[in-house]
Amino acid sequence: MSRDTGRVEIRDASVDDVREILRVVRITWDHTYRETIPEGVRKEFINQAYSTDSLRHRIEANVFLVALHNDSVVGFADIRSHSSTEAELAAIYVLPEMQGRGIGTRLLQAGIGRFPLSTSHVLRVERDNLQAQRFYEAHGFRHAGDHTEEFCGHVVHVTEMILHLPDSTSRTVLSRGRIWRK
């Protein structure tokens, strides 16, 4: 059951949000992966993937949204367009204490809403992150395969998931994490 989000605003990220986005990354990564990815690997990955320059580029090049609660960033979504028909959900992170309040759903819906309905959305999630897999399955994503990746010298088992929305001719609406036909 989701708790009330209170007043949470979803908006495009700006370079002024970089410091707070990094705070969300560090807290969320440590909370989510402390049992499956060694601390040194987590830190190295964050330093590489979420450097200030990398974040600035992602904010400028991708659909990059932040969720604000009491004027603080409590979550974000980063979606990259790969082509006119495919986008990659690179990340959705929500602070642990704010999870279960619908913030991730709002970020996902707002991000997907920036693309044509014919766009397929793909993502990769660490295989043992069952909470994330259940979240994505509840929003229509389906298992597309498993593989391993080397992650800063550490092998990570990854599940790939994909969301195919019906085309716009069927007049569909993404609402509350489900697809409804009109």
GUKENU-655934 format. One line per field, with one value per atom (N, C-alpha, C): y, z, x; atom name; residue number from 1. Coordinates in steps of 0.02 Angstrom, whole numbers. Layout:
<pts>
Y: c(Y | ...)
Z: c(Z | ...)
X: c(X | ...)
tiza: c(CA | ...)
tordo: c(NUM | ...)
</pts>
This chain:
<pts>
Y: c(-59 | 0 | 62 | 109 | 168 | 220 | 255 | 309 | 374 | 423 | 488 | 520 | 548 | 581 | 652 | 678 | 748 | 789 | 844 | 885 | 867 | 830 | 811 | 839 | 876 | 906 | 867 | 851 | 819 | 872 | 883 | 932 | 911 | 946 | 934 | 953 | 912 | 927 | 984 | 1019 | 1071 | 1057 | 1090 | 1080 | 1103 | 1145 | 1166 | 1110 | 1055 | 998 | 946 | 953 | 901 | 879 | 924 | 906 | 862 | 881 | 842 | 775 | 773 | 710 | 662 | 687 | 645 | 619 | 659 | 637 | 579 | 585 | 531 | 468 | 475 | 417 | 381 | 418 | 386 | 349 | 382 | 351 | 291 | 298 | 245 | 185 | 198 | 143 | 104 | 139 | 104 | 63 | 90 | 55 | -6 | 2 | -50 | -106 | -88 | -137 | -156 | -136 | -150 | -224 | -266 | -339 | -374 | -343 | -379 | -351 | -288 | -257 | -229 | -248 | -223 | -146 | -120 | -47 | -12 | -39 | -7 | -3 | -55 | -57 | -5 | -1 | 48 | 119 | 134 | 200 | 216 | 168 | 178 | 190 | 150 | 159 | 228 | 248 | 314 | 369 | 364 | 415 | 419 | 362 | 362 | 382 | 348 | 358 | 422 | 447 | 506 | 563 | 570 | 628 | 690 | 747 | 809 | 820 | 808 | 816 | 767 | 705 | 654 | 673 | 695 | 715 | 775 | 823 | 881 | 860 | 816 | 792 | 755 | 711 | 673 | 719 | 769 | 817 | 853 | 872 | 908 | 864 | 800 | 757 | 711 | 695 | 645 | 677 | 636 | 656 | 642 | 694 | 687 | 727 | 691 | 722 | 715 | 763 | 757 | 762 | 729 | 733 | 775 | 827 | 872 | 866 | 862 | 862 | 913 | 962 | 1017 | 1048 | 1059 | 1091 | 1053 | 988 | 947 | 890 | 872 | 816 | 752 | 713 | 649 | 590 | 605 | 553 | 582 | 538 | 561 | 503 | 520 | 472 | 498 | 452 | 468 | 420 | 446 | 405 | 430 | 384 | 400 | 375 | 417 | 395 | 362 | 300 | 264 | 271 | 279 | 286 | 313 | 318 | 343 | 292 | 231 | 179 | 146 | 167 | 135 | 186 | 180 | 221 | 175 | 196 | 157 | 195 | 161 | 188 | 175 | 225 | 217 | 214 | 251 | 252 | 283 | 253 | 286 | 271 | 323 | 316 | 360 | 332 | 369 | 354 | 405 | 395 | 340 | 297 | 241 | 263 | 317 | 339 | 368 | 380 | 407 | 354 | 294 | 241 | 217 | 191 | 166 | 221 | 279 | 336 | 357 | 319 | 334 | 380 | 399 | 445 | 412 | 350 | 314 | 306 | 292 | 286 | 351 | 406 | 471 | 488 | 473 | 485 | 442 | 378 | 333 | 357 | 373 | 395 | 460 | 507 | 571 | 561 | 517 | 504 | 469 | 416 | 380 | 425 | 469 | 516 | 564 | 570 | 614 | 582 | 518 | 481 | 460 | 450 | 425 | 357 | 343 | 279 | 219 | 227 | 172 | 156 | 194 | 183 | 124 | 80 | 26 | 52 | 37 | 59 | -2 | 1 | -55 | -31 | -79 | -64 | -126 | -115 | -169 | -158 | -213 | -209 | -267 | -256 | -308 | -365 | -426 | -484 | -493 | -478 | -487 | -429 | -377 | -320 | -335 | -380 | -403 | -348 | -302 | -246 | -205 | -190 | -152 | -192 | -256 | -298 | -299 | -307 | -307 | -239 | -185 | -118 | -113 | -132 | -126 | -173 | -234 | -280 | -252 | -220 | -190 | -134 | -107 | -53 | -76 | -142 | -168 | -193 | -186 | -212 | -288 | -320 | -392 | -414 | -472 | -501 | -512 | -490 | -497 | -536 | -554 | -593 | -579 | -623 | -617 | -621 | -585 | -589 | -563 | -566 | -538 | -480 | -434 | -376 | -368 | -343 | -326 | -254 | -243 | -181 | -158 | -118 | -95 | -154 | -206 | -265 | -316 | -305 | -350 | -376 | -441 | -470 | -459 | -432 | -419 | -457 | -491 | -527 | -479 | -473 | -421 | -453 | -425 | -443 | -385 | -399 | -347 | -352 | -294 | -291 | -242 | -252 | -209 | -194 | -135 | -113 | -94 | -128 | -111 | -82 | -20 | 9 | -1 | -10 | -15 | 50 | 45 | 106 | 153 | 214 | 266 | 254 | 210 | 199 | 163 | 130 | 96 | 142 | 205 | 255 | 229 | 225 | 200 | 257 | 246 | 295 | 258 | 284 | 257 | 294 | 258 | 290 | 245 | 274 | 238 | 173 | 177 | 121 | 66 | 76 | 25 | 56 | 13 | 35 | 23 | 75 | 70 | 86 | 46 | 58 | 99 | 147 | 187 | 165)
Z: c(0 | 0 | 0 | -43 | -47 | 4 | 30 | 77 | 39 | 70 | 39 | 23 | -37 | -56 | -29 | -2 | 17 | -46 | -41 | -100 | -132 | -186 | -224 | -294 | -315 | -382 | -426 | -486 | -536 | -589 | -602 | -652 | -686 | -741 | -774 | -728 | -728 | -688 | -720 | -680 | -704 | -675 | -702 | -676 | -603 | -581 | -511 | -464 | -491 | -451 | -441 | -474 | -475 | -404 | -359 | -291 | -256 | -262 | -229 | -264 | -330 | -366 | -342 | -334 | -310 | -240 | -198 | -130 | -135 | -179 | -188 | -214 | -262 | -289 | -234 | -196 | -144 | -93 | -67 | -16 | -44 | -103 | -132 | -152 | -182 | -201 | -140 | -87 | -27 | 3 | 5 | 33 | -9 | -74 | -119 | -130 | -135 | -156 | -102 | -40 | 12 | 23 | 7 | 17 | -45 | -104 | -166 | -204 | -193 | -228 | -175 | -176 | -126 | -124 | -65 | -54 | -102 | -111 | -155 | -226 | -249 | -317 | -323 | -272 | -273 | -278 | -237 | -238 | -305 | -332 | -396 | -452 | -452 | -503 | -498 | -438 | -429 | -452 | -434 | -455 | -531 | -565 | -638 | -672 | -654 | -689 | -669 | -610 | -585 | -567 | -606 | -596 | -613 | -591 | -605 | -680 | -717 | -790 | -822 | -800 | -827 | -813 | -753 | -736 | -777 | -785 | -825 | -896 | -925 | -992 | -995 | -947 | -945 | -939 | -897 | -888 | -953 | -990 | -1052 | -1110 | -1111 | -1169 | -1163 | -1102 | -1090 | -1063 | -1058 | -1018 | -946 | -908 | -841 | -794 | -753 | -709 | -636 | -595 | -523 | -488 | -431 | -386 | -326 | -312 | -257 | -202 | -141 | -82 | -34 | -14 | 29 | -2 | -67 | -105 | -106 | -87 | -91 | -140 | -177 | -224 | -183 | -194 | -159 | -208 | -273 | -323 | -392 | -439 | -508 | -556 | -619 | -673 | -731 | -763 | -819 | -876 | -931 | -988 | -1050 | -1084 | -1145 | -1206 | -1256 | -1320 | -1360 | -1382 | -1424 | -1498 | -1512 | -1581 | -1578 | -1635 | -1636 | -1608 | -1596 | -1570 | -1505 | -1479 | -1418 | -1372 | -1307 | -1256 | -1200 | -1166 | -1109 | -1045 | -999 | -932 | -895 | -895 | -865 | -789 | -760 | -686 | -662 | -610 | -567 | -496 | -460 | -390 | -347 | -292 | -243 | -175 | -135 | -68 | -31 | 6 | 40 | 83 | 119 | 164 | 126 | 61 | 20 | -25 | -25 | -67 | -41 | -86 | -68 | -65 | -90 | -88 | -157 | -208 | -276 | -314 | -285 | -318 | -378 | -370 | -426 | -484 | -467 | -518 | -555 | -518 | -550 | -595 | -572 | -614 | -677 | -669 | -726 | -776 | -753 | -798 | -833 | -796 | -826 | -879 | -864 | -912 | -974 | -965 | -1023 | -1064 | -1030 | -1064 | -1111 | -1107 | -1151 | -1219 | -1227 | -1288 | -1322 | -1388 | -1423 | -1395 | -1398 | -1373 | -1407 | -1468 | -1504 | -1479 | -1433 | -1407 | -1360 | -1370 | -1322 | -1271 | -1208 | -1154 | -1125 | -1124 | -1098 | -1036 | -993 | -934 | -913 | -873 | -843 | -768 | -731 | -659 | -630 | -577 | -544 | -525 | -542 | -535 | -465 | -414 | -345 | -320 | -360 | -340 | -357 | -317 | -329 | -319 | -273 | -263 | -326 | -359 | -422 | -477 | -481 | -532 | -523 | -461 | -448 | -466 | -451 | -468 | -543 | -582 | -655 | -683 | -657 | -680 | -667 | -610 | -594 | -643 | -677 | -725 | -797 | -808 | -875 | -907 | -873 | -900 | -895 | -944 | -945 | -953 | -925 | -927 | -1000 | -1018 | -1087 | -1091 | -1034 | -1035 | -976 | -965 | -911 | -940 | -911 | -931 | -874 | -884 | -835 | -866 | -823 | -845 | -796 | -822 | -777 | -756 | -692 | -662 | -618 | -645 | -607 | -578 | -619 | -598 | -559 | -550 | -513 | -561 | -560 | -604 | -572 | -612 | -589 | -634 | -604 | -641 | -652 | -715 | -735 | -768 | -753 | -787 | -831 | -894 | -940 | -944 | -944 | -947 | -1001 | -1029 | -1084 | -1076 | -1096 | -1097 | -1168 | -1195 | -1261 | -1248 | -1264 | -1259 | -1325 | -1322 | -1385 | -1424 | -1491 | -1531 | -1519 | -1541 | -1526 | -1560 | -1610 | -1644 | -1599 | -1546 | -1501 | -1444 | -1446 | -1396 | -1325 | -1305 | -1239 | -1195 | -1130 | -1081 | -1027 | -1010 | -954 | -892 | -847 | -788 | -728 | -675 | -613 | -623 | -670 | -682 | -725 | -751 | -793 | -859 | -908 | -974 | -981 | -998 | -1006 | -1077 | -1107 | -1174 | -1170 | -1215 | -1217 | -1274)
X: c(42 | 0 | 44 | 30 | 72 | 49 | 98 | 84 | 76 | 46 | 36 | 103 | 108 | 170 | 175 | 120 | 121 | 129 | 163 | 173 | 240 | 236 | 296 | 288 | 339 | 339 | 387 | 365 | 408 | 423 | 488 | 507 | 572 | 588 | 651 | 708 | 760 | 819 | 858 | 896 | 941 | 1010 | 1060 | 1128 | 1133 | 1087 | 1086 | 1067 | 1039 | 1017 | 1071 | 1128 | 1180 | 1199 | 1213 | 1234 | 1182 | 1119 | 1066 | 1054 | 1061 | 1055 | 1109 | 1170 | 1226 | 1211 | 1180 | 1161 | 1112 | 1062 | 1013 | 1047 | 1093 | 1129 | 1167 | 1206 | 1248 | 1205 | 1155 | 1112 | 1075 | 1047 | 1007 | 1050 | 1108 | 1152 | 1175 | 1195 | 1218 | 1161 | 1102 | 1044 | 1026 | 1024 | 1000 | 1051 | 1114 | 1165 | 1215 | 1204 | 1253 | 1265 | 1216 | 1224 | 1251 | 1247 | 1264 | 1324 | 1341 | 1397 | 1444 | 1508 | 1555 | 1559 | 1572 | 1573 | 1621 | 1680 | 1729 | 1705 | 1671 | 1643 | 1587 | 1544 | 1490 | 1518 | 1568 | 1598 | 1631 | 1668 | 1701 | 1650 | 1597 | 1545 | 1514 | 1495 | 1464 | 1511 | 1574 | 1623 | 1629 | 1624 | 1630 | 1565 | 1511 | 1447 | 1412 | 1426 | 1391 | 1438 | 1491 | 1534 | 1493 | 1515 | 1480 | 1473 | 1527 | 1524 | 1475 | 1477 | 1431 | 1358 | 1345 | 1276 | 1254 | 1297 | 1278 | 1261 | 1302 | 1288 | 1221 | 1209 | 1146 | 1086 | 1091 | 1036 | 1021 | 1074 | 1065 | 1043 | 1065 | 1053 | 992 | 972 | 919 | 856 | 804 | 746 | 769 | 780 | 806 | 761 | 724 | 674 | 694 | 675 | 685 | 618 | 615 | 557 | 579 | 541 | 556 | 504 | 527 | 483 | 512 | 473 | 498 | 561 | 559 | 613 | 679 | 678 | 738 | 726 | 778 | 774 | 770 | 717 | 708 | 710 | 714 | 717 | 729 | 746 | 755 | 746 | 734 | 730 | 773 | 809 | 853 | 835 | 809 | 789 | 824 | 859 | 897 | 861 | 855 | 827 | 882 | 869 | 917 | 899 | 835 | 812 | 740 | 709 | 640 | 591 | 615 | 570 | 593 | 651 | 676 | 709 | 694 | 725 | 748 | 801 | 827 | 814 | 781 | 772 | 837 | 881 | 948 | 944 | 897 | 893 | 827 | 801 | 752 | 775 | 791 | 811 | 767 | 744 | 705 | 735 | 746 | 774 | 736 | 770 | 737 | 678 | 685 | 631 | 571 | 579 | 524 | 493 | 521 | 495 | 427 | 387 | 320 | 268 | 284 | 237 | 213 | 231 | 209 | 255 | 311 | 358 | 391 | 413 | 443 | 393 | 331 | 279 | 269 | 267 | 259 | 318 | 378 | 437 | 435 | 417 | 414 | 362 | 302 | 249 | 267 | 296 | 315 | 370 | 418 | 472 | 447 | 408 | 381 | 335 | 301 | 255 | 290 | 355 | 394 | 409 | 391 | 406 | 342 | 344 | 285 | 263 | 198 | 173 | 206 | 230 | 260 | 331 | 357 | 425 | 426 | 475 | 488 | 538 | 526 | 570 | 605 | 672 | 712 | 750 | 766 | 805 | 843 | 894 | 932 | 931 | 919 | 917 | 956 | 991 | 1030 | 982 | 1001 | 957 | 929 | 968 | 944 | 902 | 894 | 853 | 780 | 751 | 683 | 631 | 645 | 598 | 591 | 646 | 644 | 609 | 625 | 593 | 517 | 494 | 421 | 390 | 426 | 401 | 391 | 442 | 437 | 384 | 380 | 328 | 258 | 249 | 184 | 166 | 217 | 206 | 210 | 204 | 199 | 263 | 320 | 383 | 383 | 415 | 420 | 492 | 507 | 574 | 594 | 655 | 678 | 744 | 772 | 834 | 878 | 925 | 974 | 1044 | 1090 | 1160 | 1204 | 1268 | 1315 | 1352 | 1372 | 1411 | 1469 | 1524 | 1579 | 1568 | 1572 | 1552 | 1609 | 1654 | 1713 | 1751 | 1761 | 1798 | 1758 | 1694 | 1650 | 1596 | 1584 | 1533 | 1464 | 1418 | 1350 | 1302 | 1255 | 1203 | 1145 | 1126 | 1078 | 1017 | 959 | 897 | 878 | 866 | 842 | 766 | 734 | 661 | 641 | 581 | 558 | 484 | 465 | 396 | 377 | 328 | 300 | 231 | 222 | 155 | 119 | 53 | 16 | 24 | 16 | 23 | -36 | -28 | -77 | -144 | -147 | -211 | -261 | -237 | -283 | -306 | -286 | -306 | -296 | -233 | -217 | -195 | -203 | -182 | -142 | -83 | -45 | -67 | -99 | -127 | -116 | -90 | -79 | -40 | 8 | 52 | 23 | -37 | -69 | -89 | -96 | -116 | -191 | -228 | -301 | -319 | -362 | -387 | -451 | -457 | -518 | -561)
tiza: c(N | CA | C | N | CA | C | N | CA | C | N | CA | C | N | CA | C | N | CA | C | N | CA | C | N | CA | C | N | CA | C | N | CA | C | N | CA | C | N | CA | C | N | CA | C | N | CA | C | N | CA | C | N | CA | C | N | CA | C | N | CA | C | N | CA | C | N | CA | C | N | CA | C | N | CA | C | N | CA | C | N | CA | C | N | CA | C | N | CA | C | N | CA | C | N | CA | C | N | CA | C | N | CA | C | N | CA | C | N | CA | C | N | CA | C | N | CA | C | N | CA | C | N | CA | C | N | CA | C | N | CA | C | N | CA | C | N | CA | C | N | CA | C | N | CA | C | N | CA | C | N | CA | C | N | CA | C | N | CA | C | N | CA | C | N | CA | C | N | CA | C | N | CA | C | N | CA | C | N | CA | C | N | CA | C | N | CA | C | N | CA | C | N | CA | C | N | CA | C | N | CA | C | N | CA | C | N | CA | C | N | CA | C | N | CA | C | N | CA | C | N | CA | C | N | CA | C | N | CA | C | N | CA | C | N | CA | C | N | CA | C | N | CA | C | N | CA | C | N | CA | C | N | CA | C | N | CA | C | N | CA | C | N | CA | C | N | CA | C | N | CA | C | N | CA | C | N | CA | C | N | CA | C | N | CA | C | N | CA | C | N | CA | C | N | CA | C | N | CA | C | N | CA | C | N | CA | C | N | CA | C | N | CA | C | N | CA | C | N | CA | C | N | CA | C | N | CA | C | N | CA | C | N | CA | C | N | CA | C | N | CA | C | N | CA | C | N | CA | C | N | CA | C | N | CA | C | N | CA | C | N | CA | C | N | CA | C | N | CA | C | N | CA | C | N | CA | C | N | CA | C | N | CA | C | N | CA | C | N | CA | C | N | CA | C | N | CA | C | N | CA | C | N | CA | C | N | CA | C | N | CA | C | N | CA | C | N | CA | C | N | CA | C | N | CA | C | N | CA | C | N | CA | C | N | CA | C | N | CA | C | N | CA | C | N | CA | C | N | CA | C | N | CA | C | N | CA | C | N | CA | C | N | CA | C | N | CA | C | N | CA | C | N | CA | C | N | CA | C | N | CA | C | N | CA | C | N | CA | C | N | CA | C | N | CA | C | N | CA | C | N | CA | C | N | CA | C | N | CA | C | N | CA | C | N | CA | C | N | CA | C | N | CA | C | N | CA | C | N | CA | C | N | CA | C | N | CA | C | N | CA | C | N | CA | C | N | CA | C | N | CA | C | N | CA | C | N | CA | C | N | CA | C | N | CA | C | N | CA | C | N | CA | C | N | CA | C | N | CA | C | N | CA | C | N | CA | C | N | CA | C | N | CA | C | N | CA | C | N | CA | C | N | CA | C | N | CA | C | N | CA | C | N | CA | C | N | CA | C | N | CA | C | N | CA | C | N | CA | C | N | CA | C | N | CA | C)
tordo: c(1 | 1 | 1 | 2 | 2 | 2 | 3 | 3 | 3 | 4 | 4 | 4 | 5 | 5 | 5 | 6 | 6 | 6 | 7 | 7 | 7 | 8 | 8 | 8 | 9 | 9 | 9 | 10 | 10 | 10 | 11 | 11 | 11 | 12 | 12 | 12 | 13 | 13 | 13 | 14 | 14 | 14 | 15 | 15 | 15 | 16 | 16 | 16 | 17 | 17 | 17 | 18 | 18 | 18 | 19 | 19 | 19 | 20 | 20 | 20 | 21 | 21 | 21 | 22 | 22 | 22 | 23 | 23 | 23 | 24 | 24 | 24 | 25 | 25 | 25 | 26 | 26 | 26 | 27 | 27 | 27 | 28 | 28 | 28 | 29 | 29 | 29 | 30 | 30 | 30 | 31 | 31 | 31 | 32 | 32 | 32 | 33 | 33 | 33 | 34 | 34 | 34 | 35 | 35 | 35 | 36 | 36 | 36 | 37 | 37 | 37 | 38 | 38 | 38 | 39 | 39 | 39 | 40 | 40 | 40 | 41 | 41 | 41 | 42 | 42 | 42 | 43 | 43 | 43 | 44 | 44 | 44 | 45 | 45 | 45 | 46 | 46 | 46 | 47 | 47 | 47 | 48 | 48 | 48 | 49 | 49 | 49 | 50 | 50 | 50 | 51 | 51 | 51 | 52 | 52 | 52 | 53 | 53 | 53 | 54 | 54 | 54 | 55 | 55 | 55 | 56 | 56 | 56 | 57 | 57 | 57 | 58 | 58 | 58 | 59 | 59 | 59 | 60 | 60 | 60 | 61 | 61 | 61 | 62 | 62 | 62 | 63 | 63 | 63 | 64 | 64 | 64 | 65 | 65 | 65 | 66 | 66 | 66 | 67 | 67 | 67 | 68 | 68 | 68 | 69 | 69 | 69 | 70 | 70 | 70 | 71 | 71 | 71 | 72 | 72 | 72 | 73 | 73 | 73 | 74 | 74 | 74 | 75 | 75 | 75 | 76 | 76 | 76 | 77 | 77 | 77 | 78 | 78 | 78 | 79 | 79 | 79 | 80 | 80 | 80 | 81 | 81 | 81 | 82 | 82 | 82 | 83 | 83 | 83 | 84 | 84 | 84 | 85 | 85 | 85 | 86 | 86 | 86 | 87 | 87 | 87 | 88 | 88 | 88 | 89 | 89 | 89 | 90 | 90 | 90 | 91 | 91 | 91 | 92 | 92 | 92 | 93 | 93 | 93 | 94 | 94 | 94 | 95 | 95 | 95 | 96 | 96 | 96 | 97 | 97 | 97 | 98 | 98 | 98 | 99 | 99 | 99 | 100 | 100 | 100 | 101 | 101 | 101 | 102 | 102 | 102 | 103 | 103 | 103 | 104 | 104 | 104 | 105 | 105 | 105 | 106 | 106 | 106 | 107 | 107 | 107 | 108 | 108 | 108 | 109 | 109 | 109 | 110 | 110 | 110 | 111 | 111 | 111 | 112 | 112 | 112 | 113 | 113 | 113 | 114 | 114 | 114 | 115 | 115 | 115 | 116 | 116 | 116 | 117 | 117 | 117 | 118 | 118 | 118 | 119 | 119 | 119 | 120 | 120 | 120 | 121 | 121 | 121 | 122 | 122 | 122 | 123 | 123 | 123 | 124 | 124 | 124 | 125 | 125 | 125 | 126 | 126 | 126 | 127 | 127 | 127 | 128 | 128 | 128 | 129 | 129 | 129 | 130 | 130 | 130 | 131 | 131 | 131 | 132 | 132 | 132 | 133 | 133 | 133 | 134 | 134 | 134 | 135 | 135 | 135 | 136 | 136 | 136 | 137 | 137 | 137 | 138 | 138 | 138 | 139 | 139 | 139 | 140 | 140 | 140 | 141 | 141 | 141 | 142 | 142 | 142 | 143 | 143 | 143 | 144 | 144 | 144 | 145 | 145 | 145 | 146 | 146 | 146 | 147 | 147 | 147 | 148 | 148 | 148 | 149 | 149 | 149 | 150 | 150 | 150 | 151 | 151 | 151 | 152 | 152 | 152 | 153 | 153 | 153 | 154 | 154 | 154 | 155 | 155 | 155 | 156 | 156 | 156 | 157 | 157 | 157 | 158 | 158 | 158 | 159 | 159 | 159 | 160 | 160 | 160 | 161 | 161 | 161 | 162 | 162 | 162 | 163 | 163 | 163 | 164 | 164 | 164 | 165 | 165 | 165 | 166 | 166 | 166 | 167 | 167 | 167 | 168 | 168 | 168 | 169 | 169 | 169 | 170 | 170 | 170 | 171 | 171 | 171 | 172 | 172 | 172 | 173 | 173 | 173 | 174 | 174 | 174 | 175 | 175 | 175 | 176 | 176 | 176 | 177 | 177 | 177 | 178 | 178 | 178 | 179 | 179 | 179 | 180 | 180 | 180 | 181 | 181 | 181 | 182 | 182 | 182)
</pts>
